[in-house]
Amino acid sequence: MQRRRFLCCGALAAAGLFTGLAGATAHAPDGAHRLAHQALEGLDAGQLWDAHCHLLGNGDSGSGCTLHPSLDQWWHPVEYARKRAILHGAGVPARAPSVDRAFVQRLLQLAEGFPPGARWLLYAFEQAHDASGQPCASGSTFHVPNAYAAAVAAAHPQRFGFVASIHPYRVDALEALEQALAQGALAIKWLPSSMGIDPADPACRPFYARLARSRTPLIIHCGDEHAVPGMGRQDFGNPLRVRAALRQGVRVIVAHCASLGRAEDLDRRSAPKRPAFELFARLMDEPGWEDLLLGDISAVTQFNRSPEVLRTLLTRRDWQPRLLHGSDHPLPGLAPLVRLPALVRAGLLAAQQVADLQALRRHNPLLFDLALKRSLRWQGQGLEATVFHTARHFAPASPGDTPRLHT
């Protein structure tokens, strides 16, 4: 296949909140400072885990991270610009002595704006593989080894957790999964279209069985993917393909709630393509998946999402306990991706909040992302606190737990 183009509660918690925010918004206007406090008000910091946070690097620290060569070749202008935009969003200086170290250091600085207990789940990212399970360097936009993500998280356990990425077609996939679980992996992340994974492929069944036994969540990007082109198999991002994992009792978190693009309606082959979000909604409403299927809300405020996505997420009160906050860091640092005036025109954001949100974004993009999501309203309804209390979704299996299989 050819590669295509890239309730903070209690005095102690309150003290931590105000200390952290004082540093994070020290030079911000009063309105932005106040908005940051409001965003964290009523949240339990120990439950506030960002469930979608990327870890990137170029291997200059010995991390083993790699980037596709085209990202550094000016004669591939789209890819060249892609890398620079992402590093800019991450706050990594163009001439940083070490991209690896600067990325982690900046994330730690942003985290200081949050109270103690708040954490970020750092994503490893597996190489693309072909159908025979062989690594495909030409189709791998970037690679972040599990060992590196685990080491960074272990060095800063008060702020970071570790999410592994393992391609299920690998000959040693189950071995690698056991190793990741032993290292403390809280979940497994797949980006099927980029990595070349068909979630409906029977070859995934042994991998699903092990995930189900351990109750380890599988975070699957569904819907279209444009930031990480990789293998370019957009059809693998069809939300209906995750039924195969659900039927084996795997807890699945659909990244971005499949909020971008259109996909084939696999239930009605003759029907035209449907919005991927509509297919995700169909799954959410199917009986039997209530305890298994979740969605993370990272990227749903970006300009390329339909306002109807946010309206649905805000008004479906029955979905709220099954939604997870995620920032998709470093993307909140790219101002053009989230256009606040457009959200105002869509009736989802109060106009008087725009200036304060813009100021907050300049000082701490992660606080901005949280504050924006907590400020959204449609028909008087916003996202409940439970959406931001994500730690509970990553609890380990209890002794005697058995997966519930579905037919």
ROFIFI-18918 format. One record per residue: x, y, z of N, C-alpha, C in turn; residue in one letter. Coordinates in steps of 0.001 Angstrom, whole numbers, padded with zeros to 6 digits, always signed. Layout:
% ROFIFI-18918
XYZXYZXYZA;...
This chain:
% ROFIFI-18918
+000843-001199+000000+000000+000000+000000+000876+001247+000000M;+000450+002266-000676+001244+003471-000792+000907+004440+000328Q;+001954+005126+000788+001781+006108+001845+001129+007371+001303R;+000183+007931+002075-000453+009162+001633-000089+010298+002591R;-000403+011548+002087-000062+012737+002886-000894+012841+004189R;+000526+013577+005658+000378+013813+007209-000944+014560+007546F;-013781+018447+042035-014460+018954+042537-013341+019096+043423L;-012278+020000+042306-011145+020132+043229-011769+020326+044597C;-011745+019321+045531-012422+019348+046821-011395+019379+047932C;-011778+020064+049009-010941+020068+050214-009888+021155+050147G;-009408+021529+051332-008462+022632+051424-007154+022334+050712A;-006659+021094+050837-005376+020755+050229-005454+020849+048715L;-006495+020280+048133-006647+020332+046682-006824+021760+046209A;-007591+022541+046959-007799+023935+046591-006492+024703+046616A;-005674+024437+047633-004376+025111+047715-003524+024777+046516A;-003532+023501+046116-002770+023092+044946-003288+023764+043689G;-004600+023893+043574-005201+024524+042415-004734+025961+042268L;-004837+026738+043371-004506+028146+043281-003014+028362+043092F;-002191+027503+043689-000750+027613+043489-000388+027347+042048T;-000941+026260+041471-000634+025920+040091-001111+026979+039119G;-002334+027475+039307-002865+028462+038393-002131+029778+038496L;-001622+030079+039684-000884+031326+039838+000319+031350+038914A;+000974+030201+038780+002126+030124+037876+001703+030077+036422G;+000661+029315+036139+000271+029098+034743-000334+030328+034107A;-000983+031181+034905-001656+032358+034355-001172+033634+035023T;+000085+033628+035500+000614+034763+036247+000527+036062+035465A;+000735+036024+034164+000736+037240+033356-000495+037337+032467H;-001471+036500+032742-002698+036529+031955-003637+037599+032489A;-004523+038126+031640-005536+039074+032115-006402+038438+033195P;-006999+039303+034001-007816+038799+035114-008922+037873+034627D;-009533+038198+033483-010621+037374+032985-010172+035967+032648G;-008989+035836+032050-008464+034511+031717-008135+033745+032984A;-007578+034448+033984-007253+033810+035258-008529+033277+035921H;-009570+034110+035900-010852+033713+036503-011467+032543+035746R;-011362+032557+034434-011922+031479+033616-011243+030145+033925L;-009922+030186+034138-009200+028958+034472-009693+028385+035791A;-009914+029247+036769-010448+028783+038055-011832+028178+037885H;-012663+028828+037099-014024+028326+036886-014007+026962+036199Q;-013062+026776+035294-012993+025506+034569-012709+024343+035501A;-011936+024591+036541-011556+023524+037467-012499+023398+038660L;-013347+024395+038836-014272+024367+039969-015243+023195+039842E;-015414+022463+040925-016349+021348+040935-015788+020059+040405G;-014498+020029+040031-013874+018805+039541-012987+018191+040605L;-012960+016876+040655-012071+016135+041538-010750+015951+040808D;-009705+016623+041274-008421+016593+040576-007886+015180+040434A;-008147+014316+041397-007656+012942+041328-008311+012123+040238G;-009453+012589+039745-010152+011910+038651-009921+012578+037303Q;-009267+013743+037318-009087+014529+036103-007872+014036+035325L;-008102+013030+034505-007059+012467+033651-007370+012814+032201W;-006402+013417+031534-006522+013694+030107-006289+012379+029378D;-007341+011850+028770-007294+010503+028198-006776+010455+026770A;-006294+011580+026250-005804+011587+024865-004676+012601+024741H;-003452+012156+025001-002291+013052+024991-001139+012382+024237C;-000686+013016+023176+000373+012434+022353+001758+012748+022916H;+002644+011793+022760+004058+011940+023087+004818+011828+021773L;+005654+012815+021473+006373+012839+020198+007849+013120+020425L;+008653+012747+019461+010078+013026+019513+010743+012568+018236G;+012016+012910+018116+012771+012497+016926+013920+011557+017253N;+013986+011129+018523+015017+010178+018915+016331+010804+019325G;+016418+012138+019427+017696+012775+019717+018172+012586+021156D;+017319+011984+021995+017736+011682+023370+017994+010194+023560S;+017950+009437+022458+018064+007986+022565+016750+007318+022873G;+015636+008028+022649+014300+007518+022978+013851+006392+022051S;+014414+006332+020854+013939+005379+019863+012806+005915+019008G;+012365+007158+019272+011328+007771+018447+011878+008044+017047C;+011017+007921+016059+011412+008222+014689+010327+009029+014001T;+010743+009787+012996+009840+010540+012139+010122+010149+010690L;+009076+010124+009874+009295+009803+008468+010217+010857+007854H;+011188+010466+007037+012144+011429+006467+011490+012608+005764P;+010321+012407+005149+009687+013492+004397+009312+014669+005287S;+009177+014443+006583+008832+015533+007493+009959+016544+007630L;+011154+016183+007188+012304+017090+007239+012809+017461+005845D;+012023+017163+004823+012462+017432+003458+011622+018561+002860Q;+012261+019678+002573+011520+020845+002101+010813+020584+000772W;+011310+019578+000006+010652+019276-001270+009368+018459-001080W;+009044+018143+000184+007720+017626+000540+007053+018687+001424H;+006603+019787+000826+006167+020947+001619+005032+020673+002599P;+004089+019797+002231+002975+019508+003139+003496+018808+004390V;+004339+017803+004195+004884+017065+005331+005821+017942+006159E;+006630+018737+005466+007577+019639+006129+006820+020611+007044Y;+005724+021166+006521+004918+022100+007310+004186+021382+008442A;+003791+020125+008200+003077+019361+009219+003921+019228+010491R;+005186+018848+010318+006056+018676+011477+006217+019989+012226K;+006462+021080+011506+006693+022348+012172+005460+022859+012885R;+004295+022604+012316+003056+023017+012981+002844+022244+014278A;+003082+020935+014227+002871+020113+015416+003847+020491+016530I;+005113+020717+016176+006090+021108+017193+005781+022497+017745L;+005274+023379+016885+004859+024695+017369+003718+024553+018374H;+002735+023701+018054+001634+023478+018983+002090+022899+020300G;+003168+022100+020257+003712+021494+021473+004592+022452+022256A;+004857+023642+021700+005715+024602+022383+007185+024241+022318G;+007571+023474+021303+008972+023082+021142+009657+024102+020237V;+010680+024821+020728+011365+025822+019906+011986+025189+018662P;+012030+025966+017584+012567+025460+016320+014009+024993+016463A;+014772+025644+017333+016182+025283+017506+016430+024614+018868R;+015457+023890+019349+015622+023204+020636+016803+022234+020563A;+017698+022227+021563+018822+021288+021562+018375+019834+021476P;+017199+019532+022075+016646+018178+022021+015134+018277+021900S;+014599+017811+020778+013151+017807+020586+012488+016890+021602V;+013061+015714+021826+012507+014764+022798+012310+015437+024158D;+013384+016029+024660+013343+016598+026013+012470+017849+026074R;+012526+018677+025026+011736+019902+025025+010242+019591+025019A;+009841+018544+024307+008429+018170+024260+007930+017799+025658F;+008684+016963+026355+008271+016529+027694+008315+017693+028685V;+009358+018513+028599+009486+019620+029535+008337+020611+029387Q;+007963+020915+028163+006846+021839+027940+005545+021259+028471R;+005309+019978+028269+004096+019356+028782+004067+019412+030303L;+005202+019188+030942+005269+019299+032398+004964+020721+032858L;+005450+021708+032127+005168+023101+032480+003675+023389+032384Q;+003046+022914+031326+001608+023121+031184+000841+022416+032296L;+001308+021244+032689+000640+020478+033749+000668+021205+035081A;+001680+022052+035288+001768+022788+036549+000616+023760+036717E;-000102+024038+035646-001278+024879+035758-002485+024175+036339G;-002358+022888+036601-003457+022083+037128-003154+021664+038557F;-004185+021361+039330-003967+020940+040719-003302+019578+040801P;-002657+019266+041919-002089+017931+042117-003160+016863+041922P;-002771+015787+041279-003701+014690+041015-004103+014615+039559G;-004160+015753+038862-004477+015745+037433-003336+015077+036681A;-003692+014231+035710-002671+013467+034980-002989+013422+033486R;-001966+013078+032708-002080+012964+031252-001636+011572+030837W;-002425+010906+030026-002088+009570+029548-001285+009703+028257L;-000001+009389+028325+000915+009577+027205+000833+008400+026245L;+000617+008699+024979+000436+007667+023973+001759+007264+023311Y;+002074+005979+023391+003052+005425+022467+002367+005325+021108A;+003161+005098+020055+002554+004974+018727+003334+003955+017910F;+002671+002854+017610+003289+001739+016892+003540+002085+015426E;+004548+001456+014840+004776+001586+013407+003622+000954+012630Q;+003458+001411+011392+002517+000743+010493+003066-000644+010155A;+002152-001584+009906+002529-002941+009493+001671-003329+008291H;+002199-004242+007484+001402-004743+006370+000562-005926+006832D;-000211-006494+005920-001136-007568+006277-000444-008812+006799A;+000839-008980+006464+001574-010149+006943+002240-009905+008299S;+002057-008688+008844+002622-008387+010156+004024-007830+010132G;+004509-007432+008952+005849-006868+008843+005804-005347+008970Q;+006760-004756+009702+006801-003292+009813+006917-002641+008442P;+006259-001510+008288+006246-000801+007015+006747+000621+007257C;+008053+000827+007102+008650+002129+007395+008090+003219+006485A;+007828+002891+005219+007336+003902+004286+005939+004392+004645S;+005187+003595+005405+003835+003978+005808+003741+004468+007235G;+004876+004679+007894+004885+005108+009298+005234+006587+009376S;+004247+007422+009673+004493+008858+009792+005413+009147+010962T;+005168+008489+012079+006084+008587+013216+005952+007345+014080F;+006902+007161+014977+006917+005993+015852+007386+006430+017236H;+006612+006089+018253+006976+006342+019653+006951+005001+020363V;+008114+004440+020714+008150+003103+021316+007451+003039+022668P;+006897+001881+022960+006269+001672+024267+007251+001916+025405N;+008484+001455+025235+009472+001587+026300+009718+003045+026647A;+009729+003907+025634+009962+005328+025893+008773+005945+026626Y;+007560+005691+026142+006380+006245+026810+006290+005751+028244A;+006598+004484+028465+006564+003929+029825+007609+004598+030704A;+008799+004867+030159+009872+005480+030947+009536+006918+031325A;+008987+007680+030389+008610+009065+030687+007531+009094+031772V;+006539+008221+031648+005474+008168+032655+006023+007750+034013A;+006945+006785+034031+007513+006316+035300+008356+007388+035965A;+008944+008261+035159+009783+009333+035720+008939+010450+036333A;+007677+010544+035943+006795+011603+036444+005416+011018+036753H;+005344+010059+037665+004076+009361+037888+002975+010252+038445P;+003366+011354+039065+002350+012248+039619+001585+012989+038525Q;+002148+013021+037315+001506+013740+036225+001152+012866+035025R;+001882+011781+034817+001704+011018+033593+001337+009564+033849F;+000559+009003+032935+000333+007571+032843+000761+007131+031459G;+000755+005830+031213+001318+005258+029991+000259+004474+029231F;+000106+004784+027946-000776+004039+027044+000094+003408+025968V;+000063+002100+025860+000886+001380+024884+000214+001364+023514A;+001009+001054+022489+000488+000903+021140+001130-000341+020535S;+000307-001312+020201+000806-002606+019711-000017-003020+018501I;+000667-003285+017416-000034-003712+016208-000440-005177+016353H;-001731-005489+016189-002193-006864+016438-001721-007873+015397P;-001186-007403+014246-000714-008331+013228+000709-008805+013501Y;+001388-008178+014457+002735-008613+014788+002742-010073+015235R;+003773-010806+014845+003896-012206+015273+003956-012286+016797V;+004589-011292+017413+004761-011294+018866+003791-010342+019562D;+002623-010104+018959+001677-009120+019499+001261-009449+020928A;+000951-010709+021211+000508-011066+022564+001654-010942+023562L;+002849-011291+023117+004030-011121+023972+004223-009653+024311E;+004124-008805+023298+004291-007371+023502+003196-006814+024404A;+001992-007343+024280+000895-006900+025136+001157-007268+026588L;+001620-008483+026828+001942-008895+028203+003019-007990+028795E;+004011-007662+027992+005082-006797+028472+004550-005409+028813Q;+003689-004878+027948+003130-003554+028195+002283-003535+029460A;+001487-004574+029662+000668-004645+030876+001545-004737+032117L;+002651-005474+032012+003578-005579+033139+004240-004244+033436A;+004414-003410+032407+005009-002086+032586+004009-001064+033105Q;+002756-001461+033238+001751-000553+033780+000917+000169+032751G;+000846-000338+031526+000024+000311+030499-001429+000390+030956A;-002014+001564+030853-003392+001780+031281-004395+001513+030163L;-003913+001467+028927-004774+001229+027775-003875+000919+026580A;-004504+000554+025467-003813+000329+024199-004415+001290+023179I;-003559+001914+022365-004042+002879+021371-003772+002384+019953K;-004817+002436+019120-004693+002143+017693-005182+003343+016883W;-004489+003609+015788-004982+004516+014757-005061+003674+013484L;-006167+002974+013287-006249+001949+012241-005892+002417+010837P;-006374+003580+010431-006130+004029+009066-004657+004290+008821S;-003958+004784+009805-002540+005094+009673-001654+003869+009877S;-002025+003022+010835-001203+001869+011196-001477+000646+010333M;-002589+000667+009584-002929-000476+008741-003590-001601+009504G;-004531-001260+010394-005238-002255+011213-006718-002255+010830I;-007239-003394+010477-008676-003551+010281-009248-004111+011579D;-009969-003298+012356-010499-003789+013639-011447-004970+013507P;-011987-005197+012314-012900-006325+012098-012186-007578+011631A;-010888-007528+011460-010109-008664+010973-010094-009776+012025D;-010454-011011+011665-010395-012123+012617-009014-012310+013251P;-007968-011810+012587-006620-011930+013146-006480-011191+014460A;-007399-010278+014749-007343-009505+015993-007933-010261+017191C;-008592-011392+016946-009344-012054+018015-008500-012448+019225R;-007302-013045+019050-006507-013375+020244-006125-012129+021054P;-005851-011046+020356-005512-009787+021027-006715-009280+021818F;-007893-009335+021201-009112-008899+021890-009383-009749+023130Y;-009146-011042+023018-009415-011933+024148-008571-011544+025354A;-007306-011214+025116-006429-010837+026227-006828-009479+026808R;-007209-008545+025954-007664-007250+026453-008917-007417+027317L;-009827-008245+026872-011070-008444+027611-010802-009054+028980A;-009884-010018+029043-009592-010650+030339-008989-009658+031334R;-008185-008747+030834-007526-007790+031718-008321-006506+031922S;-009432-006374+031191-010259-005166+031215-009477-003933+030776R;-008452-004143+029963-007662-003020+029460-008402-002337+028325T;-008666-001034+028426-009389-000359+027345-008567-000301+026059P;-009260-000384+024936-008657-000204+023626-009154+001125+023074L;-008237+002070+022902-008583+003388+022381-008374+003354+020870I;-009451+003465+020119-009393+003348+018659-009829+004658+018011I;-008952+005199+017182-009351+006370+016394-010340+005909+015331H;-011505+006533+015303-012499+006247+014265-012868+007544+013565C;-013367+007404+012350-013588+008560+011505-012335+008823+010688G;-012373+009885+009884-011238+010201+009021-010039+010676+009847D;-008855+010502+009265-007598+010933+009887-006776+011666+008840E;-006374+012905+009173-005587+013692+008236-004245+014132+008801H;-004112+014187+010128-002859+014648+010729-001740+013619+010594A;-002100+012324+010617-001104+011250+010541-001514+010332+009388V;-001101+010641+008153-001591+009890+006989-001236+008410+007015P;+000032+008085+007322+000438+006693+007401+000033+005879+006191G;-000645+004755+006431-001035+003829+005364-002232+004332+004552M;-002925+005334+005053-004000+005942+004284-005240+005099+004111G;-005522+004174+005037-006702+003307+004916-007868+003900+005712R;-008493+004946+005158-009584+005599+005870-010734+004639+006166Q;-010913+003611+005318-012009+002664+005547-011829+001898+006848D;-010589+001754+007330-010356+001047+008588-010823+001863+009797F;-011117+003154+009579-011609+003987+010672-013115+003975+010821G;-013786+003094+010101-015248+002992+010193-015647+002534+011597N;-016452+003320+012326-016824+002935+013693-017487+001568+013794P;-018230+001152+012766-018938-000123+012846-017971-001303+012899L;-016726-001099+012517-015744-002190+012571-015342-002546+014005R;-015632-001678+014966-015234-002002+016350-016203-002979+017005V;-017297-003304+016329-018207-004306+016902-017473-005619+017179R;-016488-005942+016350-015747-007194+016550-015093-007228+017923A;-014550-006103+018359-013936-006036+019690-014999-006063+020780A;-016081-005339+020575-017151-005296+021570-017751-006679+021800L;-017903-007448+020720-018505-008775+020851-017637-009711+021684R;-016347-009410+021771-015472-010230+022617-015315-009666+024016Q;-016097-008637+024325-016080-008097+025672-015000-007074+025930G;-014408-006510+024870-013372-005494+025034-014018-004148+025327V;-013434-003429+026274-013868-002056+026543-013210-001150+025513R;-014014-000490+024683-013522+000307+023562-013821+001782+023807V;-012790+002605+023649-012948+004054+023694-012747+004564+022268I;-013790+005087+021660-013695+005615+020303-013156+007041+020378V;-011932+007235+019883-011303+008546+019944-012062+009558+019094A;-012231+010756+019634-012901+011879+018964-014378+011604+018687H;-014914+010529+019270-016306+010133+019001-016569+010009+017498C;-015509+009640+016745-015635+009446+015285-016285+010661+014635A;-015829+011841+015015-016535+013071+014652-016128+013688+013327S;-015275+013017+012550-014825+013594+011287-014998+012604+010135L;-015527+013091+009024-015599+012277+007809-016857+011440+007682G;-016902+010674+006602-018027+009802+006295-017502+008383+006104R;-018366+007402+006320-017953+006007+006213-019091+005175+005644A;-018727+004034+005105-019722+003124+004536-020628+002576+005630E;-021907+002538+005349-022860+001949+006288-022820+000438+006100D;-022042-000234+006925-021840-001672+006781-023096-002465+007097L;-024095-001831+007713-025362-002516+008001-026321-002448+006813D;-026064-001503+005911-026929-001318+004741-026012-001042+003561R;-025459-002085+002991-024399-001954+001992-024796-001093+000798R;-026073-001052+000467-026497-000290-000708-026724+001188-000387S;-026670+001534+000900-026923+002917+001308-025693+003783+001033A;-025898+005082+000857-024750+005974+000673-023945+006077+001967P;-022741+006588+001851-021922+006787+003040-022621+007722+004011K;-022384+007475+005290-023000+008262+006348-021910+008981+007145R;-022240+010073+007831-021251+010671+008727-020762+009633+009728P;-019458+009571+009933-018911+008587+010868-019499+008783+012258A;-019773+010024+012633-020361+010289+013948-021742+009661+014072F;-022494+009648+012974-023818+009019+012987-023694+007516+013257E;-022683+006892+012676-022467+005463+012912-022010+005208+014348L;-021185+006101+014874-020803+006001+016287-022042+006100+017179F;-022918+007048+016868-024144+007206+017657-024996+005937+017600A;-025028+005299+016432-025774+004044+016315-025227+002993+017283R;-023911+002896+017338-023292+001947+018264-023613+002298+019707L;-023539+003574+020040-023807+004003+021415-025219+003639+021851M;-026132+003595+020901-027529+003313+021226-027896+001835+021102D;-026971+001012+020644-027247-000415+020554-027221-001046+021941E;-028232-001837+022285-028236-002495+023599-027101-003499+023705P;-026523-003571+024879-025451-004525+025137-024080-003906+025271G;-023908-002683+024709-022581-002066+024772-022464-001020+025873W;-023515-000869+026683-023517+000228+027661-022286+000216+028568E;-021814-000969+028937-020668-001069+029848-019341-001216+029108D;-019398-001209+027784-018185-001457+027014-017775-000294+026117L;-018725+000392+025520-018414+001395+024507-018426+002804+025106L;-017296+003516+024887-017128+004882+025368-016642+005744+024209L;-016629+007048+024414-016082+007947+023404-015289+009053+024053G;-014125+009389+023482-013420+010547+024037-013736+011778+023196D;-013741+012939+023858-014204+014165+023210-013046+015036+022740I;-011847+014457+022593-010742+015233+022055-011048+015641+020617S;-010634+016857+020254-010730+017400+018890-012147+017759+018458A;-013171+017527+019269-014541+017766+018794-014858+019249+018642V;-014023+020142+019204-014259+021578+019047-013525+022152+017839T;-012773+021342+017109-012027+021856+015970-012955+022292+014837Q;-012474+023220+014019-013319+023852+013003-013839+022870+011958F;-013157+021731+011776-013586+020790+010739-014641+019805+011232N;-015139+020001+012439-016255+019190+012944-017567+019956+012780R;-018634+019227+012495-019945+019841+012380-020428+020296+013755S;-021060+021461+013849-021645+021885+015133-022644+020879+015687P;-023232+020068+014797-024202+019072+015260-023552+018030+016162E;-022262+017795+015972-021558+016860+016862-021603+017386+018296V;-021222+018639+018481-021230+019215+019826-022645+019300+020386L;-023592+019655+019568-024976+019746+020048-025472+018391+020551R;-025115+017353+019815-025528+016008+020244-024843+015614+021544T;-023530+015838+021633-022793+015460+022841-023302+016222+024068L;-023723+017462+023869-024211+018269+024989-025606+017861+025436L;-026438+017438+024512-027840+017166+024857-028134+015705+025173T;-027277+014793+024748-027494+013380+025065-027036+013115+026502R;-027895+013392+027444-027525+013256+028858-027228+011809+029221R;-027839+010858+028497-027583+009452+028781-026183+009039+028364D;-025556+009814+027490-024189+009505+027069-023132+010050+028019W;-023474+011017+028811-022459+011740+029592-021535+010830+030412Q;-022057+009811+031103-021143+008937+031868-020216+008110+030986P;-020455+008102+029670-019648+007289+028747-018727+008141+027880R;-018616+009426+028200-017731+010329+027477-016513+010651+028331L;-015355+010798+027687-014105+011051+028396-013432+012304+027840L;-012974+013136+028740-012190+014308+028352-010831+013897+027819H;-010416+014524+026735-009074+014356+026184-008729+015603+025403G;-007470+016018+025452-007072+017267+024797-006558+017078+023379S;-006026+015878+023064-005312+015639+021809-004060+016514+021723D;-003436+016773+022867-002173+017526+022890-001203+016896+021894H;-000532+017714+021066-000327+019172+021169-001265+020026+020327P;-002357+019474+019813-003196+020235+018896-003869+021462+019509L;-004221+021502+020821-004800+022742+021362-003881+023948+021248P;-002570+023715+021061-001636+024817+020902-001623+025415+019511G;-002382+024830+018583-002485+025356+017224-003776+026165+017109L;-003668+027475+017271-004840+028342+017352-005796+028213+016163A;-005314+028058+014924-006261+027999+013802-007217+026811+013845P;-006899+025775+014625-007743+024585+014630-009063+024791+015369L;-009078+025701+016352-010306+025946+017121-010684+027407+016927V;-011760+027653+016214-012186+029001+015837-013371+029415+016708R;-013049+030174+017728-014057+030533+018728-015223+031325+018132L;-014998+032294+017245-016157+033010+016684-017148+032079+015980P;-016643+031021+015353-017544+030072+014691-018412+029345+015710A;-017854+029038+016864-018641+028391+017919-019696+029343+018467L;-019359+030631+018505-020348+031633+018922-021486+031688+017913V;-021143+031738+016627-022182+031792+015582-023069+030551+015608R;-022503+029425+016021-023285+028186+016095-024141+028117+017352A;-024039+029132+018202-024847+029161+019419-024318+028283+020533G;-023037+027871+020438-022457+026940+021401-021585+027620+022450L;-021278+028899+022248-020372+029613+023141-020832+031057+023252L;-020756+031608+024463-021135+033004+024690-020056+033933+024142A;-020466+034965+023430-019510+035881+022800-018592+036533+023823A;-019101+036818+025015-018293+037500+026017-017172+036631+026574Q;-017176+035334+026265-016122+034447+026757-014928+034356+025799Q;-015090+034857+024579-014065+034664+023558-012739+035300+023938V;-012753+036557+024357-011493+037251+024665-010728+036550+025786A;-011433+036118+026818-010767+035447+027934-010214+034085+027508D;-010976+033376+026681-010482+032086+026187-009245+032266+025308L;-009248+033275+024468-008087+033528+023619-006858+033860+024452Q;-007052+034664+025498-005935+035008+026371-005428+033775+027106A;-006346+032935+027560-005948+031719+028264-005196+030775+027336L;-005607+030683+026084-004925+029822+025123-003466+030244+024949R;-003209+031536+024948-001828+032004+024786-000949+031607+025965R;-001543+031473+027140-000764+031176+028344-000690+029688+028661H;-001757+028943+028380-001757+027511+028665-002815+026827+027793N;-002405+026265+026655-003380+025642+025752-004191+024515+026383P;-003611+023794+027347-004353+022695+027964-005458+023227+028878L;-005178+024307+029611-006232+024938+030402-007300+025531+029483L;-006857+026091+028373-007814+026613+027381-008748+025516+026893F;-008189+024360+026550-009001+023262+026043-010041+022837+027080D;-009612+022719+028323-010541+022345+029397-011607+023415+029590L;-011179+024690+029654-012123+025778+029891-013136+025905+028762A;-012691+025723+027529-013615+025797+026404-014684+024722+026514L;-014263+023508+026787-015240+022419+026859-016206+022596+028018K;-015736+023178+029096-016625+023419+030234-017516+024639+030008R;-017195+025456+029011-017992+026647+028709-019067+026391+027657S;-018967+025307+026920-019922+025023+025848-021337+024833+026393L;-022302+025371+025679-023705+025211+026065-024566+025066+024816R;-025581+024225+024926-026607+024140+023891-027932+023871+024581W;-028871+024749+024340-030178+024665+024993-030015+024596+026503Q;-029061+025364+026997-028835+025473+028434-028075+024316+029051G;-027613+023367+028246-026948+022184+028785-025467+022169+028412Q;-024625+021820+029393-023202+021689+029168-022750+020269+029479G;-021461+020054+029395-020913+018739+029723-020856+018569+031234L;-021294+017427+031710-021298+017161+033147-019878+016915+033658E;-019702+017086+034964-018386+016866+035585-017889+015445+035333A;-018814+014504+035217-018412+013107+035035-017599+012897+033765T;-017787+013770+032755-017026+013657+031513-015532+013882+031774V;-015222+014678+032776-013837+015029+033078-013242+014150+034176F;-014072+013303+034763-013618+012356+035781-013322+011018+035098H;-012216+010975+034392-011933+009836+033526-011126+008733+034195T;-010488+008994+035323-009612+007993+035941-010346+006689+036210A;-011622+006788+036531-012403+005593+036888-012501+004594+035730R;-012320+005075+034507-012429+004189+033355-011184+003340+033143H;-010131+003594+033894-008873+002890+033705-008507+002031+034921F;-009519+001689+035712-009293+000826+036865-008925-000574+036400A;-007959-001219+037048-007564-002579+036634-008658-003586+036922P;-008554-004732+036300-009525-005809+036514-009451-006302+037949A;-010599-006641+038495-010653-007226+039825-010534-008742+039720S;-010002-009400+040753-009918-010859+040710-011305-011469+040470P;-011369-012407+039571-012641-013063+039286-013428-012426+038167G;-012973-011219+037698-013652-010584+036558-013521-011463+035316D;-014592-011624+034600-014549-012371+033345-015209-011550+032259T;-014671-011576+031030-015287-010798+029954-016648-011327+029593P;-017519-010414+029233-018865-010804+028811-018891-010832+027296R;-019089-012011+026737-019079-012156+025293-020465-011878+024726L;-020486-011352+023490-021736-011032+022828-021782-011722+021480H;-022962-012082+021067-023126-012734+019756-023916-011824+018840T;
